[in-house]
Amino acid sequence: MNDSLTRVLTQLLWQFPMFLAYLGCMAAAVVYWSRYPKPSLLVFIASGMLLALVVGQIVIQNAIIAQQANFGNNGRDIGSALNAMGLVFSLLRIVALAMIITAVYTGRTPAPGPEAWVED
């Protein structure tokens, strides 16, 4: 096995607990799908997206490092590429988190009673 593949597989192994968490969220979404279709869909998509982002970031990060090393670029070039990649993946994680937050509040009815923040 070559060094790059070993590095990728090792990094994926370290992320195994997150894989289980995301797969658990996806399984829960499937279980509750018939009772709560829209929130379940959002949770399923967001969890799948987060799972793909973990794998994608590891693979792309290693590809960037390997490519930059092959072309003899300096550390500044690698750092810039990794920073840009990190920003893109962070923005995508924000989208997934927004989907989960939306799923929590979708279809909820407000609790009965007076508004807590309104004073007479």
Secondary structure, DSSP 8 states (H G I E B T S, - for coil): --HHHHHHHHHHHHTHHHHHHHHHHHHHHHHTTTTSHHHHHHHHHHHHHHHHHHHHHHHHHHHHHHHHHHTT--HHHHHHHHHHHHHHHHHHHHHHHHHHHHHHHTT----SSS-TT---
